[in-house]
Amino acid sequence: MNSLTSLVTTVKFSGKPFVCVRPGIVASFYLTGPLQVACPRIAAALDVYLSFVGKVSLKSYVADNGDSKPLTDKRLARDMSLMRKLPGSADEFNLEYSSEAGAGVGAFGVTVAAREPDQDFPKQTGLVRFEFPDTALADYGEPDLVGVFIALANQLKPQSGNAGFGFKRGSGFEDEAIETVNRLLPRYLAFDPCYNDAADDMLGHTLTAHWINFLDQDMFATCGALPALQKTAPQVLAGSFEHGVVLRSSRVPPLGDKNLKAADLGSIPDLARFLSPTRIPLSGMGDDEFAVESWLERFDGLRALPWEN
């Protein structure tokens, strides 16, 4: 899709170009509970992802010092082993993989920021994000792609999550990525910003209505459960995963391009209204000039469009 290819943004460092923002399909999940419980679930979900996309799809990892290094079988096995038997003294676990060699953002990727609430961030959750190419729907087919999202949720047991198009960015070139993503978000209404720091305030919250949203049973009840869903968002397709509810707003993942009148949004506006009791109260998105409240409310005044988008 040429329109998405044109959104790939590169920066130069030491004379070499690196991708700092790449559009694609993302599945973001927010986890609660002790790290020693969450990390084995993350390892199991990573197994699901690698079985689906293939281990060869990931080529690099970000080391503790911030450098990008080749992802070897030995390193992958080390990370898996650590997640499955996380020491009781551990207070966080971080992981960043990419299909791009070096510091750029690739078509495939995995981000893990496993956290628990603490004194500084009492509303903090863990974050796990799995990334796919922008062509993932055509590459894998709708049933298999949706199926792997549900399989990931089954392993992770998240409190909330969402899947659809997003602006992927890595830990490198953070300032450039913030500037690019925040400039694009007001136009592409249906994109996840892949803003990792949202997890600092995600306990009991959702970030955005999306193509597919995941809610545990408590979150679903906070929104009014099935009676409220049927009244507020009657076109949304409701299903289940082992820990909660899967809500799908349209046949295919929308872009929500305002230049094209956002004609592919499907039922996202209705889904946003249903999810509004859990909407996160973000105070920023990496840039004090970004109108984050307007972005969070962007669907509220829009009407729902056909589910078959």
N, C-alpha and C positions, 0 to 999 in steps of 0.2 A: 504494500500500500504506500504509494508515493507520499501521501499526506503525512503518514507517520514517520517515514524515512526522513522527511524534511525536519522533523522535530528532534532528531538525534543531534546533540550539542557536544562539541569537542573544545578542548583547551590545549594549549601548547605548554609543555614543561620540558626544559632542557632541550628544546628544539624538536621534541616529538609530540605528535597529537595524541590526546587521550580523551575517550568519551566520558563526560561528566554527567550527562543525563541521557537516558535512552527510554523511549516509550515501550511498553510491553504489557503482558498480562501478569498480574501479581495476585498472590493470595496471602493476606496478612492476618495473623491470629494473635490475640492478646490473652495471656495465661495468668492464672492466679494460683496460689498454693505454694508450698515449700519447694525450694530449688531441687532438693533431693528427690522429689516426686516429679517435678516438671521436666527435668533434664533427661531421664530415661524415656519419657514420652516424646521429647524432641528427637532423640536418637532414632526411635521407632518411626517417626514421621519422616526423618531424613532418609531412612531406608526406603520408604514408600516413594519419595520423590526421586531418588537415584534409580530405583527400579523402573520408574516411568520414563525418565529422560535419558538415562544411561550415565554411568560414572564419567565417561569421557567428555560429558558436557561441561564439567567443571575442571578448570585448569590452574586456578590460583587461589591463594588464601591470604588474608591480611594478618601478619604477625603481630605480636604484642607491641613492638616498637613502631607499628604503622606501615612497615614496608610490605609490599606485595611479593609473595614468593610462590614457586611452583607447588601445586597441590599433588603430593605423591600419595600412593596407596598407604605408605607408612604413616604419613601425617593424618590422612583420613581415618585410619584405624585407631590412631592415638586419640583423636577427637571423639570418636564414637565410644571408645573404652572409658574416657573420662566422663562423658555424659551419662553413661550407664551406671557408673560407680563414682558419682561426684562426692568428694570428701565432705564430711559434715561441717568442716570449717569454712567451706566456700560460701561467699556471699554474693557471687554473680558468676555468669558464664557468658562469654562473648565469642561469636564466630562470624566470619564473613568470607564466603566463597564466591568466585565468579568464573564465567567461561572465558573471560578476557584475560590473556596473559598480561602481567603488569598491573597498573593502577586504574585501568579503565573499567567502565560498566559494561558487562556483557549481556548477551541474549538470555543466558541462564544465570541464576545466582541464588544464594541463600544467606539470610541475615538472621542471627540469633543474638538477642540481648536479654538473657534470662535474669530477672530481678524479682525481689520481693519488696513490699512496702517497707519504708524505714522512716526515721524521724524527719529527714529532710523531704522525703517524697511519700507521704502517707497514702496517696492514691495511685501509686506506681504498680504496673503490671509487667510481666515479661512480654517480649515481642518475638515472634518468629515469622519470617517472610520468605516465601518461595517464589521465584521469578521464572517467567517463561517468555519466549519470543512474542512479538506482536502478531505473528502469524500462527499462534498456538492453536486457535480454533480450526484453521484449515489443516494444520500439521497433524493434529491428533484426533480431530472430530469432536463434535459437541458432547456426545454421551461419555466418551473416555475422559475428556478434560473435566467436565463437571464431576465425574466419578472420582477422579484423583483428588479434587478439592475436598469431597466428602470423606474420602479415605484419610486424608491428612487431618481433617477435623476429628475423625474417630480416634486417631492416635493421640492428638494433642489435648482433647477435651477443653477447648477454650471457653472463656466467659463470653467472648464476642470475636468477630472477625468479618472480613469482607474479601471478595474476589472480583476481578474485572481489570480494566485498563488502569495503568498507573505510570507515574514518572519515576523510573528506577534511577537510583543514585547510590554511589558507594561512599565510603568514609573519606576518600581522597577528593580534593577540590570542592570542599563543602561550601565555601562562599559562592563560588561560581554556580554550583547546583542550586542553592537557595534562590539566587537571583533569577535563574532560568525558570525553575519550576513555578515560583510565585508570579512570574510574568505570564505563564501559560495557563495557570489554573482558572482565572476568570473567563477564559474562552472555552476551555475543554471541561465542561461541567461534570462529566462522569469519571474523571480521573482521580485515583488515590494519589495524594502527594508524596507517599512513601516517607513521611516525616517521622523519623524514629522517636523523637522526643515527645511525641504525643503519648507514648506509653507511660510517661511520668505521671499522667493524670487520668489514665484510662480505667481505673478500678470503678466498676459499675456503669461504664459508659461505652458508647459507640462513637466512631470517628465520623462516618458518613454512610448514607444510603448508597448502595452500589448495585452492580449487576446481581451479585449473590451476597447475602449477609448471613452470618451465623450468630445465633444467640443461645446461651444456655437457658435452662428452664426458668431460673430466677430472673434473668434479663427479659425473657419473653413475657413473664408475668408482670414485670414492671411496666411494660408497654401496653398491657391490657389483654395479653394472650389472644386466643383465637377470636373471641367476640369483637375485640377492637380491630384486629386485622381484617376480618370480614367486612366491617363497617367502613374502615378508613382506607384500606387498600385491597379491594375485592378482586383485582386482577392478579395480585401477587401469588405466585405458586408456592405453597408451603409444603415442605417435606421435613425429613428428620435426619439427624445423625445420632450417634450413640449417647451423646450428652445433651442434646438440645434440638433446636429447630433450624432448618435451612429455608431461607426466603429468597426467591428468585424473581427479579422484577421484569425480565424480558427474555426473549428467545436467545439473542446473541448479545455479547457485551457492547454496550453503547459507548460512543465517544462523547456525545453531548456537545458537539461543536456549535457554538453560538453563531458562527458565520454561516452555518447551514441550518439555522433556526432550531438547533438541538432536537431535530425531528426523530431521533432514534432513542430517546430517553426511556421509552416504555413506561412502566409503572413506578420508576424511581421517585417522582414527586410524591405519590401516595405513600410509598414505603418510607420516605423521609418524614412524613407527618406521623406515621405509626411509630417510628423510632425516636421521635423528638423527646419523649421523657428521659431517654438515656443519652442525649446528645452531649458530647464533651464540651466543657466550658473553656476552650483554649484561649489563652491570652496573647498568643503570638505564634508565628510559624517561621522562626529564625530571622525575622525582619520586622522591626517595629512599624514600618510603613505599610505592611501588608494588611489589608482589611479582612482580618480573619473571621470576625463575626459575620460579615456579609457573605463570606465564602461558606461558612457553616449553614447559613440560612438560604442559600442560593436556590433551593428547590421549593421553598415554602409557598411562593406565589405562583408556581407553575402548575398547569393541569397535567394529569396523567395522559399518556398516549398509548396506542395499542401495544399489548404484550408481544405480539408478533411483529417485532421491529425490524 
